[in-house]
Amino acid sequence: MSSSVKEVVRKRIALTGNEAAAWAMKQINPDVVAAYPITPQTEIMQIFADYVADGEVDTELVTVESEHSAMSACIGSEAAGARTMTATSSQGLALMWEMLYIAAGLRLPIVMPMVNRALSSPINIHCDHSDSMGARDTGWIQLYAENAQEVYDNVIQAIRIAEHPDLLLPVMINLDGFIISHALEPVEAFTNEEVRAFIGKHKPAYSLLDVDNPITVGALDLTDYYFEHKRSEVEPMLHATDVIEQVAADFAQKFGRRYELFDEYWMEGADFAIVVLGSTAGTAKVVVDELRNRGIRAGLIKLRVFRPFPHKQLADVLSGLKAVAVMDRSEGMAGMGGPVFHEVRSALYDYEPRPAIVNYVYGLGGRDITLNHINTVYEDLMDISRNGKHAKGRTTVGDLVTYLGVRE
């Protein structure tokens, strides 16, 4: 999408995930954007740069020499009181590692679309979640999108979430590389005026430029206070689900689309279910529909919010099932399954009765996940429900972890 696309008024238009993210950023009109290109995110910043060049936003666009520098510039900008955004992917996120912790530790509400792509080695430009899962404990709120519409809506909501005075935390909006970022889909976009009225004016908690109220940023913090400061950083994250739900409720009232911490699909009366992130949920819904038409009580949970992890809400929904499969598009490297599996299994630990819980690692490096693959998972869950065992013929580790679709 070029900058020649004119303003839309509550109109469905065809946008890729990258275009949807850039369009939302244009409507937000941030004060500063600092960025560096990396596939498959490059297009977001390329499109946004067109908006800057054509005078469609008032943003100061800072082109830097690396992703580390991009996040460094964002930290300085937001600390000075400017509404600040960026975007990245994969190795770019990894190069930001040090600065991600600093952004969160300084309680800076930076918002960043993050296009999921496998981390090297070997080099791969296609989708998995190894990048965002590697950053899951940096103190950033993490939202995941199933399609371009959710990318657009999540970016807009992320501003309100990040800048909420009870949080002041950075937010990462994750979208599957190429599968969402480069796929053209219908998106209902709002007017600039509607979006800007919803997000409101930026009201920074402090500014480095406020010479009448000086503050210290980046001070040395050793054994005397470091622990307390990290604990204070955790506290808003513990209450972030309340803010996310409130922003979602306001979004629904304003725009008519409702978002939750996670979506329940055919969960009423379900015997077993899959838990999944991102675009794979769309594939899984097709299989669930087919199974339900055959009288098989299958369900699906699509996680939208991964950090903070909605452990109690999720466990309340899953605890009464017979079997649950958690699908991870990243590998835990001998950690007894992938990171989403760890969280779900831990959330259910104290519940009695609790379902049998198994893990499926899939789609690494962009490997396709098909309807047949998803059917295989539900067949396994039916077997587990009947006799407590996996179906035979899978590549498994300790009967808990299955590598779905791998050649071995």
C-alpha positions in Angstrom: 0.0 0.0 0.0 1.5 3.4 -1.0 0.7 6.7 0.5 -1.5 7.4 -2.5 -4.2 5.3 -0.7 -6.6 8.0 0.5 -8.4 8.3 3.8 -11.1 5.6 4.5 -14.2 6.2 6.6 -15.2 2.9 8.3 -14.6 1.1 5.1 -13.3 -2.4 4.5 -10.1 -2.2 2.5 -7.5 -4.8 1.4 -4.4 -4.6 3.5 -1.5 -6.9 4.3 -0.5 -7.3 8.0 2.4 -4.9 7.4 0.2 -2.4 5.7 -2.3 -2.7 8.6 0.4 -2.0 11.1 1.7 1.0 9.2 -1.8 2.4 8.6 -2.5 2.2 12.4 0.8 3.9 13.1 -0.2 6.7 10.6 -3.4 7.2 12.4 -1.8 7.2 15.8 0.7 9.9 14.5 3.5 9.2 17.0 5.9 12.0 17.9 9.0 9.9 17.1 9.6 6.7 15.2 13.2 5.2 15.2 13.7 2.2 13.0 16.0 -0.1 11.1 14.9 -2.5 8.3 14.8 -6.3 8.6 12.8 -8.9 6.7 9.8 -9.4 7.0 9.2 -6.1 8.9 10.9 -3.8 6.5 7.7 -2.9 4.7 6.1 -1.4 7.8 8.8 1.2 8.1 9.1 1.7 4.3 5.3 2.6 4.2 5.5 4.7 7.2 8.5 6.6 5.8 6.3 7.4 2.8 3.7 8.9 5.1 6.4 11.1 6.7 7.8 12.2 3.3 4.3 13.0 2.1 3.4 15.1 5.2 0.6 12.8 6.3 2.1 12.6 9.8 4.0 15.0 12.1 6.4 12.2 13.2 10.1 12.7 13.5 11.5 9.6 11.7 14.9 8.6 12.9 16.8 6.2 10.6 19.5 4.5 12.6 22.4 2.1 12.0 21.0 -0.9 13.8 18.1 -2.3 15.8 20.0 -1.8 19.0 20.3 1.9 18.1 16.6 2.0 17.1 15.5 0.9 20.6 18.1 3.2 22.2 16.7 6.2 20.3 13.2 5.1 21.3 14.2 5.0 25.0 15.7 8.5 24.8 12.7 9.8 23.0 10.1 8.4 25.3 12.0 9.4 28.4 11.9 13.0 27.0 8.1 12.8 26.9 7.5 11.9 23.2 5.0 9.3 22.1 7.3 6.8 20.5 7.0 3.7 18.3 9.2 1.3 16.3 9.0 -2.1 14.6 11.3 -5.0 14.2 11.7 -8.8 13.6 13.8 -11.8 14.5 17.5 -10.9 14.7 16.6 -7.3 14.9 14.7 -8.0 18.2 17.6 -10.1 19.4 20.0 -7.2 18.7 17.7 -5.0 20.9 17.9 -7.5 23.8 19.8 -5.2 26.2 17.6 -2.3 25.4 14.3 -4.2 25.8 15.1 -4.6 29.5 16.0 -1.0 29.8 12.8 0.2 28.2 10.7 -1.9 30.5 12.8 -1.1 33.6 12.4 2.6 33.0 8.6 2.2 32.6 8.6 3.7 29.1 5.4 3.0 27.1 7.0 2.3 23.7 4.8 0.4 21.2 6.4 -1.9 18.7 4.8 -4.2 16.0 7.0 -7.2 15.9 6.9 -9.5 12.8 7.7 -13.1 13.9 10.5 -14.7 12.1 12.9 -17.6 13.0 16.2 -16.9 14.7 19.4 -18.1 13.2 21.3 -20.5 12.9 20.7 -21.6 10.2 19.5 -18.4 8.5 15.8 -18.4 7.8 13.5 -15.6 7.0 10.2 -17.3 7.6 7.8 -17.5 10.6 8.2 -19.1 14.0 8.0 -17.6 17.4 11.5 -18.1 18.6 12.1 -14.3 18.5 9.2 -13.1 20.7 9.4 -16.1 23.0 13.0 -15.3 23.6 11.9 -11.8 24.7 9.0 -13.0 26.8 10.7 -12.2 30.2 12.0 -8.7 29.3 9.1 -6.9 30.9 7.2 -6.1 27.7 3.5 -6.8 27.4 3.0 -9.2 24.4 -0.1 -9.3 22.2 -0.5 -11.8 19.3 -2.7 -11.4 16.2 -4.4 -14.0 14.1 -4.9 -11.8 11.0 -4.4 -8.3 9.6 -7.6 -7.0 11.3 -6.2 -8.0 14.7 -2.9 -6.4 13.9 -4.6 -3.1 13.1 -6.8 -3.2 16.2 -4.0 -4.4 18.5 -1.7 -1.6 17.5 -4.3 1.0 18.3 -5.2 -0.6 21.6 -1.5 -1.0 22.5 -1.1 2.8 22.8 -3.9 3.0 25.4 -2.5 -0.1 27.3 1.1 1.1 27.3 0.3 4.7 28.4 -2.2 3.8 31.1 -0.9 5.5 34.3 -1.2 2.3 36.3 1.1 0.5 33.8 3.5 2.6 31.8 5.0 -0.5 30.2 6.2 -1.1 26.6 3.9 -3.3 24.4 4.9 -5.7 21.6 2.3 -6.6 19.0 3.3 -9.9 17.3 2.2 -11.0 13.8 3.4 -14.1 11.9 6.0 -13.3 9.3 4.7 -13.6 5.7 1.7 -15.6 6.8 0.1 -12.3 8.1 2.7 -9.7 7.3 2.5 -10.2 3.5 -1.0 -11.7 3.1 -3.7 -9.5 1.7 -6.9 -9.5 3.8 -10.0 -7.3 4.3 -9.5 -4.8 7.1 -12.1 -2.4 8.5 -10.2 0.8 9.2 -11.4 3.8 11.1 -10.9 7.5 10.5 -7.9 9.3 11.8 -10.2 11.4 14.0 -11.8 8.3 15.6 -8.4 6.7 16.3 -6.9 9.8 17.8 -9.9 10.5 19.9 -9.7 6.9 21.2 -6.0 7.0 22.1 -6.1 10.6 23.5 -3.1 12.9 24.0 0.1 11.6 25.3 0.6 12.5 28.9 4.1 11.3 30.0 4.7 10.7 33.6 8.0 12.6 33.4 10.2 14.2 30.9 14.0 14.6 30.8 13.3 18.0 29.2 11.4 19.2 32.3 14.3 21.2 33.9 12.0 22.4 36.7 11.4 18.8 37.9 14.7 17.0 37.3 14.9 13.2 37.6 17.7 10.6 37.5 17.6 8.0 34.7 20.0 5.1 34.2 21.6 5.4 37.6 23.8 2.6 39.1 21.7 0.4 41.3 23.5 -2.2 43.3 22.6 -4.6 46.1 21.0 -1.9 48.2 17.9 -1.2 46.0 18.1 -3.2 42.7 15.8 -6.0 44.1 13.1 -3.6 45.2 13.2 -1.7 41.9 12.7 -5.0 40.0 9.9 -5.9 42.2 8.2 -2.6 41.6 8.6 -3.3 37.8 6.7 -6.6 38.3 3.8 -5.0 40.1 2.1 -3.3 37.2 2.5 -6.4 35.1 0.6 -8.3 37.7 -2.4 -6.0 37.2 -2.0 -5.4 33.4 -4.8 -7.9 32.5 -7.3 -5.6 34.1 -6.1 -2.7 32.0 -6.0 -4.7 28.8 -9.6 -5.9 29.4 -10.7 -2.3 30.2 -9.1 -1.0 27.0 -10.7 -3.8 25.1 -14.1 -2.9 26.5 -13.7 0.7 25.6 -12.6 -0.4 22.1 -15.7 -2.5 21.7 -17.9 0.3 22.8 -16.3 2.7 20.4 -15.7 0.5 17.4 -17.9 -2.6 17.9 -15.2 -5.3 18.0 -14.6 -7.1 21.3 -11.2 -8.5 22.3 -10.4 -10.8 25.3 -7.3 -12.1 26.9 -7.9 -15.2 24.8 -10.7 -16.3 22.5 -12.8 -19.4 23.3 -13.9 -21.2 20.1 -16.5 -24.0 20.6 -15.4 -24.4 24.2 -18.9 -24.9 25.6 -19.3 -28.6 26.3 -15.8 -29.4 24.9 -14.0 -32.6 26.1 -10.6 -31.5 24.8 -9.0 -28.5 23.2 -5.9 -27.0 21.5 -4.2 -23.9 22.9 -2.4 -21.9 20.2 -1.1 -18.4 19.2 -1.3 -16.4 16.0 -2.4 -17.4 12.5 -2.5 -21.1 13.2 -5.7 -20.5 15.1 -7.5 -19.8 11.8 -6.4 -23.2 10.4 -7.5 -24.9 13.6 -10.9 -23.3 13.6 -11.7 -25.1 10.3 -10.8 -28.4 11.8 -12.9 -27.7 15.0 -15.9 -26.9 12.8 -15.6 -30.2 10.9 -15.2 -32.2 14.2 -18.2 -30.5 15.8 -20.3 -31.3 12.7 -19.4 -34.9 13.3 -20.5 -34.7 16.9 -17.0 -34.6 18.3 -16.7 -32.2 21.2 -13.5 -30.4 20.2 -12.6 -26.8 21.3 -9.9 -24.2 20.7 -8.3 -21.5 22.8 -6.5 -18.7 20.9 -4.2 -16.8 23.2 -4.1 -13.1 22.5 -2.2 -12.0 25.5 0.9 -13.9 26.4 2.5 -11.4 28.7 1.1 -11.0 31.3 0.1 -14.6 31.1 -3.6 -15.0 32.0 -3.0 -18.1 34.1 -6.0 -18.0 36.3 -8.5 -17.1 33.6 -7.1 -19.8 31.3 -7.0 -22.5 34.0 -10.6 -21.8 34.9 -11.6 -22.6 31.3 -9.3 -25.6 30.7 -9.4 -27.4 34.1 -12.6 -29.3 33.4 -11.4 -30.9 30.1 -10.2 -34.4 29.6 -7.1 -33.5 27.5 -5.4 -30.3 26.2 -2.8 -29.9 23.5 -0.5 -26.8 23.6 1.0 -25.9 20.3 4.3 -24.1 20.3 5.9 -22.5 17.2 9.2 -22.4 19.0 11.4 -24.9 20.7 12.3 -25.1 24.3 15.7 -26.7 23.7 15.4 -29.6 26.1 13.2 -27.6 28.5 10.4 -30.3 28.4 8.5 -28.6 25.6 8.0 -25.1 24.3 7.4 -21.9 26.3 3.6 -21.8 25.9 3.4 -25.4 27.1 5.4 -24.5 30.3 3.0 -21.7 31.1 -0.3 -23.6 30.5 0.9 -26.7 32.3 2.1 -24.6 35.3 -1.3 -22.7 35.4 -3.2 -26.0 35.7 -0.9 -27.7 38.2 -3.0 -26.8 41.3 -6.3 -27.7 39.7 -8.1 -31.0 40.5 -9.1 -32.7 38.4 -6.9 -31.4 35.7 -6.7 -32.5 32.1 -3.9 -34.5 30.5 -1.6 -31.9 28.9 0.6 -32.6 25.9 2.8 -30.4 23.7 3.2 -30.1 19.9 6.2 -28.2 18.5 5.4 -27.2 14.9 6.0 -24.9 12.1 9.7 -24.0 12.8 11.3 -21.9 10.1 7.9 -21.4 8.4 7.1 -25.1 7.9 3.4 -25.3 6.8 0.8 -26.4 9.3 -2.0 -28.1 7.5 -5.6 -29.2 8.3 -4.2 -32.8 8.4 -1.7 -31.8 11.0 -4.3 -30.2 13.2 -6.6 -33.3 12.7 -3.7 -35.4 13.9 -3.5 -33.4 17.1 -7.2 -33.8 17.8 -7.0 -37.6 17.0 -4.2 -37.8 19.7 -6.4 -35.9 22.2 -9.3 -38.3 21.5 -6.9 -41.3 22.2 -5.7 -39.7 25.3 -9.2 -39.0 26.5 -10.1 -42.7 25.9 -7.0 -44.5 27.2 -4.5 -41.9 28.5 -2.0 -42.6 25.7 -0.7 -40.9 22.6 -1.6 -42.3 19.2 1.4 -44.3 18.0 3.6 -43.3 15.1 4.4 -39.7 16.3 7.9 -38.3 16.9 7.7 -37.7 20.6 9.9 -36.9 23.6 8.9 -38.6 26.9 5.3 -38.9 25.7 4.8 -35.2 26.3 6.3 -33.4 23.4 5.5 -34.2 19.7 7.4 -32.7 16.8 4.5 -32.2 14.3 5.4 -32.4 10.6 9.1 -32.9 11.0 11.0 -35.5 8.9 13.1 -37.8 11.1 
